[in-house]
């Protein structure tokens, strides 16, 4: 993560908020307008050793998957095919313009990552 991303990460609450989602339970919504390619935030939390609620797994070619148990607002991201955001490692970026108040989503099955929630 670049220094400018670190600065933005500390202001995640200025960029996103949690609210009821029409997709599933709670969701993560844009507080401000985001443009294509804008850095949204970093999925923060301790390293995960197994699947669990809000665990994001990042796969790096030729290496083992690394998981984090989400502890910030990004843990409320919901799945949508062709979502409007995508991860590069644990950093989240806008894939499309995202309006203020719009839910931020990503494809749980897309590329080299996966988020799993316990079913019950």
N, CA, C and O of each residue as an XYZ file, in Angstrom:
480
protein
N       0.843     -1.168      0.000
C       0.000      0.000      0.000
C       0.892      1.237      0.000
O       1.890      1.292      0.719
N       0.532      2.214     -0.799
C       1.329      3.434     -0.850
C       1.022      4.305      0.361
O       0.033      4.084      1.060
N       1.876      5.298      0.604
C       1.651      6.220      1.716
C       0.314      6.920      1.586
O      -0.381      7.120      2.582
N      -0.058      7.300      0.358
C      -1.335      7.991      0.175
C      -2.496      7.052      0.495
O      -3.517      7.501      1.016
N      -2.362      5.754      0.194
C      -3.406      4.798      0.548
C      -3.517      4.667      2.062
O      -4.625      4.561      2.589
N      -2.385      4.672      2.772
C      -2.421      4.607      4.236
C      -3.204      5.788      4.797
O      -4.002      5.624      5.719
N      -2.981      6.963      4.249
C      -3.695      8.149      4.714
C      -5.186      8.005      4.461
O      -5.998      8.358      5.317
N      -5.554      7.493      3.299
C      -6.971      7.306      2.988
C      -7.590      6.231      3.862
O      -8.746      6.357      4.266
N      -6.842      5.174      4.161
C      -7.359      4.099      4.992
C      -7.775      4.609      6.362
O      -8.764      4.139      6.924
N      -7.036      5.557      6.899
C      -7.371      6.085      8.215
C      -8.663      6.889      8.171
O      -9.242      7.177      9.218
N      -9.120      7.253      6.993
C     -10.358      8.005      6.839
C     -11.452      7.159      6.204
O     -12.338      7.703      5.546
N     -11.415      5.852      6.384
C     -12.392      4.963      5.761
C     -13.821      5.390      6.091
O     -14.687      5.367      5.216
N     -14.073      5.773      7.325
C     -15.421      6.199      7.723
C     -15.873      7.475      6.992
O     -17.070      7.755      6.921
N     -14.938      8.231      6.462
C     -15.297      9.396      5.651
C     -15.723      8.986      4.247
O     -16.353      9.768      3.536
N     -15.382      7.764      3.846
C     -15.640      7.302      2.482
C     -16.781      6.304      2.389
O     -17.458      6.236      1.364
N     -17.009      5.514      3.461
C     -18.044      4.474      3.431
C     -18.812      4.435      4.748
O     -18.362      4.965      5.764
N     -19.989      3.792      4.708
C     -20.778      3.598      5.925
C     -21.550      2.290      5.821
O     -21.762      1.768      4.726
N     -21.965      1.772      6.957
C     -22.750      0.539      7.046
C     -24.230      0.925      7.105
O     -24.609      1.866      7.802
N     -25.068      0.177      6.356
C     -26.512      0.408      6.362
C     -27.210     -0.878      5.930
O     -26.565     -1.771      5.381
N     -28.531     -0.988      6.172
C     -29.276     -2.160      5.699
C     -29.133     -2.293      4.179
O     -29.179     -1.306      3.444
N     -28.958     -3.539      3.730
C     -28.730     -3.802      2.312
C     -29.909     -4.551      1.697
O     -30.438     -5.476      2.313
N     -30.326     -4.168      0.497
C     -31.347     -4.951     -0.202
C     -30.797     -6.292     -0.705
O     -31.564     -7.171     -1.099
N     -29.472     -6.443     -0.691
C     -28.839     -7.687     -1.148
C     -28.834     -8.721     -0.030
O     -29.264     -9.858     -0.223
N     -28.337     -8.315      1.151
C     -28.226     -9.265      2.272
C     -27.850     -8.515      3.543
O     -26.790     -7.892      3.605
N     -28.695     -8.570      4.541
C     -28.361     -8.026      5.862
C     -27.858     -6.604      5.807
O     -28.558     -5.707      5.337
N     -26.636     -6.392      6.290
C     -25.996     -5.081      6.259
C     -25.078     -5.003      5.045
O     -24.565     -6.017      4.573
N     -24.881     -3.801      4.553
C     -23.987     -3.588      3.424
C     -23.057     -2.426      3.683
O     -23.206     -1.695      4.662
N     -22.100     -2.268      2.796
C     -21.122     -1.181      2.852
C     -21.474     -0.223      1.712
O     -21.520     -0.625      0.550
N     -21.720      1.046      2.052
C     -22.191      2.027      1.086
C     -21.212      3.192      0.968
O     -20.518      3.540      1.924
N     -21.170      3.784     -0.219
C     -20.304      4.937     -0.457
C     -20.895      6.168      0.221
O     -22.071      6.480      0.036
N     -20.087      6.856      0.996
C     -20.495      8.119      1.628
C     -20.254      9.287      0.660
O     -20.908     10.327      0.743
N     -19.303      9.091     -0.254
C     -18.937     10.111     -1.243
C     -18.921      9.468     -2.623
O     -18.894      8.243     -2.737
N     -18.938     10.285     -3.669
C     -18.817      9.762     -5.033
C     -17.402      9.228     -5.235
O     -16.417      9.861     -4.854
N     -17.328      8.055     -5.840
C     -16.038      7.428     -6.133
C     -15.925      7.253     -7.645
O     -16.895      6.879     -8.304
N     -14.763      7.520     -8.183
C     -14.514      7.381     -9.621
C     -13.789      6.065     -9.899
O     -13.174      5.479     -9.008
N     -13.871      5.616    -11.140
C     -13.160      4.406    -11.561
C     -11.708      4.491    -11.122
O     -11.032      5.489    -11.375
N     -11.225      3.432    -10.457
C      -9.836      3.367    -10.036
C      -9.554      3.976     -8.675
O      -8.451      3.823     -8.150
N     -10.540      4.673     -8.084
C     -10.315      5.266     -6.759
C     -10.070      4.176     -5.720
O     -10.743      3.145     -5.696
N      -9.098      4.434     -4.874
C      -8.839      3.574     -3.716
C      -9.957      3.818     -2.706
O     -10.251      4.962     -2.358
N     -10.585      2.721     -2.231
C     -11.677      2.834     -1.269
C     -11.162      2.577      0.144
O     -11.474      3.328      1.068
N     -10.384      1.531      0.311
C      -9.865      1.204      1.629
C      -9.166     -0.140      1.614
O      -9.106     -0.812      0.584
N      -8.640     -0.521      2.758
C      -7.928     -1.785      2.924
C      -8.710     -2.667      3.879
O      -9.154     -2.213      4.934
N      -8.877     -3.920      3.509
C      -9.555     -4.902      4.347
C      -8.644     -5.207      5.528
O      -7.671     -5.949      5.394
N      -8.960     -4.636      6.679
C      -8.107     -4.727      7.868
C      -8.591     -5.815      8.817
O      -9.791     -6.058      8.943
N      -7.653     -6.459      9.474
C      -7.973     -7.451     10.485
C      -6.834     -8.423     10.663
O      -5.877     -8.425      9.889
N      -6.940     -9.253     11.691
C      -5.882    -10.233     11.941
C      -5.872    -11.339     10.890
O      -6.882    -11.607     10.240
N      -4.720    -11.969     10.739
C      -4.602    -13.086      9.808
C      -5.507    -14.217     10.262
O      -5.567    -14.540     11.448
N      -6.217    -14.821      9.302
C      -7.120    -15.934      9.592
C      -6.404    -17.247      9.319
O      -5.619    -17.364      8.379
N      -6.691    -18.228     10.158
C      -6.111    -19.563      9.970
C      -7.123    -20.530      9.368
O      -6.757    -21.595      8.870
N      -8.420    -20.145      9.420
C      -9.474    -20.985      8.831
C     -10.639    -20.083      8.428
O     -10.711    -18.917      8.816
N     -11.549    -20.654      7.638
C     -12.731    -19.910      7.206
C     -13.565    -19.492      8.396
O     -13.575    -20.157      9.432
N     -14.253    -18.403      8.239
C     -15.144    -17.914      9.268
C     -15.894    -16.704      8.760
O     -15.753    -16.304      7.604
N     -16.692    -16.127      9.636
C     -17.456    -14.950      9.271
C     -16.512    -13.817      8.895
O     -15.567    -13.514      9.624
N     -16.774    -13.198      7.761
C     -16.028    -12.037      7.271
C     -14.555    -12.312      6.995
O     -13.722    -11.416      7.137
N     -14.226    -13.532      6.606
C     -12.839    -13.832      6.233
C     -12.675    -13.608      4.735
O     -13.429    -14.152      3.929
N     -11.686    -12.805      4.375
C     -11.336    -12.568      2.978
C     -10.056    -13.325      2.692
O      -9.049    -13.145      3.378
N     -10.100    -14.180      1.669
C      -8.912    -14.934      1.255
C      -8.353    -14.313     -0.015
O      -9.092    -14.055     -0.964
N      -7.067    -14.078     -0.030
C      -6.382    -13.547     -1.202
C      -5.417    -14.619     -1.684
O      -4.591    -15.128     -0.928
N      -5.546    -14.946     -2.965
C      -4.673    -15.952     -3.575
C      -3.640    -15.249     -4.433
O      -3.973    -14.431     -5.291
N      -2.392    -15.577     -4.192
C      -1.299    -15.049     -4.987
C      -0.712    -16.228     -5.746
O      -0.363    -17.245     -5.146
N      -0.601    -16.096     -7.065
C      -0.115    -17.193     -7.893
C       1.195    -17.750     -7.358
O       2.147    -17.008     -7.115
N       1.232    -19.061     -7.178
C       2.431    -19.727     -6.709
C       2.617    -19.695     -5.201
O       3.615    -20.205     -4.694
N       1.677    -19.106     -4.477
C       1.776    -19.019     -3.016
C       0.489    -19.534     -2.380
O      -0.524    -19.716     -3.056
N       0.545    -19.763     -1.077
C      -0.661    -20.169     -0.348
C      -1.585    -18.978     -0.166
O      -1.139    -17.831     -0.126
N      -2.887    -19.263     -0.055
C      -3.864    -18.210      0.208
C      -3.609    -17.594      1.579
O      -3.208    -18.278      2.521
N      -3.847    -16.298      1.669
C      -3.728    -15.581      2.924
C      -5.110    -15.034      3.258
O      -5.762    -14.420      2.413
N      -5.554    -15.259      4.492
C      -6.866    -14.776      4.906
C      -6.769    -13.725      5.988
O      -5.842    -13.721      6.798
N      -7.751    -12.828      5.985
C      -7.881    -11.835      7.058
C      -9.317    -11.863      7.562
O     -10.261    -11.962      6.778
N      -9.468    -11.776      8.865
C     -10.785    -11.646      9.488
C     -11.108    -10.158      9.552
O     -10.490     -9.415     10.313
N     -12.074     -9.729      8.752
C     -12.400     -8.312      8.636
C     -12.810     -7.676      9.953
O     -13.643     -8.213     10.683
N     -12.213     -6.522     10.250
C     -12.521     -5.793     11.483
C     -12.945     -4.355     11.212
O     -13.265     -3.619     12.146
N     -12.952     -3.941      9.931
C     -13.393     -2.582      9.640
C     -14.676     -2.629      8.793
O     -15.234     -3.705      8.576
N     -15.131     -1.494      8.329
C     -16.407     -1.411      7.612
C     -16.439     -2.245      6.330
O     -17.520     -2.600      5.861
N     -15.289     -2.560      5.761
C     -15.283     -3.351      4.521
C     -15.778     -4.779      4.747
O     -16.063     -5.486      3.779
N     -15.887     -5.217      5.997
C     -16.410     -6.561      6.259
C     -17.881     -6.671      5.852
O     -18.410     -7.777      5.742
N     -18.541     -5.537      5.628
C     -19.956     -5.558      5.241
C     -20.176     -5.551      3.733
O     -21.307     -5.404      3.271
N     -19.103     -5.709      2.964
C     -19.260     -5.804      1.505
C     -20.080     -7.034      1.147
O     -19.874     -8.113      1.702
N     -20.999     -6.862      0.225
C     -21.813     -7.975     -0.252
C     -21.404     -8.374     -1.660
O     -20.747     -7.625     -2.384
N     -21.821     -9.590     -2.023
C     -21.528    -10.141     -3.348
C     -22.499     -9.614     -4.386
O     -23.692     -9.454     -4.127
N     -21.964     -9.349     -5.557
C     -22.773     -9.089     -6.737
C     -21.917     -9.453     -7.938
O     -20.764     -9.036     -8.040
N     -22.497    -10.243     -8.855
C     -21.781    -10.520    -10.101
C     -21.434     -9.179    -10.736
O     -22.259     -8.266    -10.756
N     -20.234     -9.062    -11.246
C     -19.788     -7.807    -11.850
C     -19.963     -6.631    -10.899
O     -20.479     -5.581    -11.282
N     -19.532     -6.817     -9.663
C     -19.634     -5.762     -8.660
C     -18.950     -4.478     -9.104
O     -18.223     -4.458    -10.097
N     -19.190     -3.413     -8.358
C     -18.639     -2.113     -8.726
C     -17.265     -1.846     -8.103
O     -16.701     -0.767     -8.286
N     -16.725     -2.828     -7.365
C     -15.400     -2.691     -6.754
C     -14.653     -4.010     -6.882
O     -15.252     -5.059     -7.119
N     -13.331     -3.943     -6.720
C     -12.515     -5.157     -6.768
C     -11.292     -4.979     -5.887
O     -10.833     -3.864     -5.639
N     -10.780     -6.103     -5.423
C      -9.592     -6.092     -4.578
C      -8.330     -6.294     -5.394
O      -8.313     -7.040     -6.374
N      -7.283     -5.621     -4.974
C      -5.919     -5.875     -5.421
C      -5.188     -6.194     -4.128
O      -4.817     -5.289     -3.380
N      -4.980     -7.476     -3.864
C      -4.520     -7.889     -2.540
C      -5.651     -7.592     -1.563
O      -6.784     -8.021     -1.779
N      -5.357     -6.871     -0.503
C      -6.394     -6.500      0.469
C      -6.883     -5.064      0.269
O      -7.686     -4.566      1.059
N      -6.402     -4.399     -0.783
C      -6.827     -3.030     -1.088
C      -8.006     -3.065     -2.052
O      -7.981     -3.790     -3.046
N      -9.042     -2.274     -1.753
C     -10.266     -2.237     -2.549
C     -10.293     -0.983     -3.411
O     -10.011      0.118     -2.936
N     -10.639     -1.163     -4.701
C     -10.704     -0.068     -5.666
C     -12.034     -0.097     -6.405
O     -12.636     -1.158     -6.572
N     -12.489      1.065     -6.843
C     -13.721      1.167     -7.631
C     -13.468      0.650     -9.046
O     -12.519      1.066     -9.710
N     -14.331     -0.265     -9.499
C     -14.281     -0.761    -10.884
C     -15.077      0.129    -11.818
O     -14.797      0.205    -13.014
N     -16.065      0.796    -11.262
C     -16.957      1.707    -11.994
C     -17.141      2.939    -11.119
O     -16.771      2.928     -9.945
N     -17.704      3.988    -11.676
C     -18.094      5.124    -10.845
C     -19.145      4.636     -9.860
O     -20.035      3.868    -10.225
N     -19.042      5.083     -8.611
C     -19.973      4.692     -7.555
C     -20.531      5.976     -6.959
O     -19.783      6.828     -6.481
N     -21.852      6.104     -6.993
C     -22.510      7.311     -6.484
C     -22.560      7.287     -4.962
O     -22.576      6.219     -4.349
N     -22.585      8.460     -4.363
C     -22.782      8.555     -2.919
C     -24.117      7.887     -2.588
O     -25.123      8.141     -3.250
N     -24.122      7.041     -1.570
C     -25.323      6.310     -1.181
C     -25.487      4.968     -1.855
O     -26.364      4.194     -1.474
N     -24.657      4.668     -2.858
C     -24.733      3.388     -3.584
C     -23.987      2.309     -2.804
O     -22.933      2.565     -2.223
N     -24.548      1.097     -2.800
C     -23.874     -0.008     -2.125
C     -22.638     -0.411     -2.909
O     -22.664     -0.487     -4.137
N     -21.563     -0.668     -2.190
C     -20.311     -1.131     -2.785
C     -20.314     -2.647     -2.728
O     -20.498     -3.234     -1.662
N     -20.108     -3.284     -3.881
C     -20.161     -4.745     -3.972
C     -18.970     -5.254     -4.770
O     -18.327     -4.508     -5.509
N     -18.692     -6.541     -4.601
C     -17.688     -7.180     -5.446
C     -18.079     -8.628     -5.652
O     -18.912     -9.167     -4.923
N     -17.474     -9.255     -6.648
C     -17.754    -10.638     -6.998
C     -16.914    -11.541     -6.100
O     -15.697    -11.628     -6.268
N     -17.561    -12.214     -5.143
C     -16.850    -13.102     -4.213
C     -16.063    -14.181     -4.957
O     -15.042    -14.658     -4.462
N     -16.534    -14.565     -6.140
C     -15.894    -15.647     -6.888
C     -14.942    -15.142     -7.954
O     -14.338    -15.942     -8.669
N     -14.796    -13.836     -8.075
C     -13.998    -13.273     -9.157
C     -12.510    -13.347     -8.896
O     -12.043    -13.063     -7.793
N     -11.775    -13.730     -9.918
C     -10.318    -13.685     -9.852
C      -9.730    -14.474     -8.713
O     -10.019    -15.658     -8.542
N      -8.893    -13.800     -7.927
C      -8.080    -14.502     -6.950
C      -8.494    -14.192     -5.510
O      -7.636    -13.994     -4.650
N      -9.772    -14.150     -5.247
C     -10.180    -13.861     -3.886
C     -11.535    -14.464     -3.576
O     -12.290    -14.862     -4.463
N     -11.811    -14.515     -2.299
C     -13.074    -15.093     -1.862
C     -13.376    -14.600     -0.453
O     -12.476    -14.493      0.380
N     -14.642    -14.302     -0.189
C     -15.092    -14.005      1.167
C     -16.131    -15.045      1.511
O     -16.992    -15.366      0.692
N     -16.058    -15.567      2.702
C     -17.042    -16.555      3.154
C     -17.641    -16.093      4.464
O     -16.940    -15.591      5.342
N     -18.951    -16.269      4.587
C     -19.622    -15.994      5.858
C     -20.175    -17.304      6.374
O     -20.672    -18.118      5.596
N     -20.093    -17.521      7.690
C     -20.711    -18.694      8.277
C     -22.202    -18.612      8.038
O     -22.783    -17.528      8.080
N     -22.818    -19.739      7.790
C     -24.247    -19.764      7.499
C     -25.099    -19.688      8.747
O     -26.292    -19.395      8.658
N     -24.532    -19.939      9.887
C     -25.466    -19.871     10.934
C     -25.043    -19.906     12.276
O     -25.871    -19.846     13.186
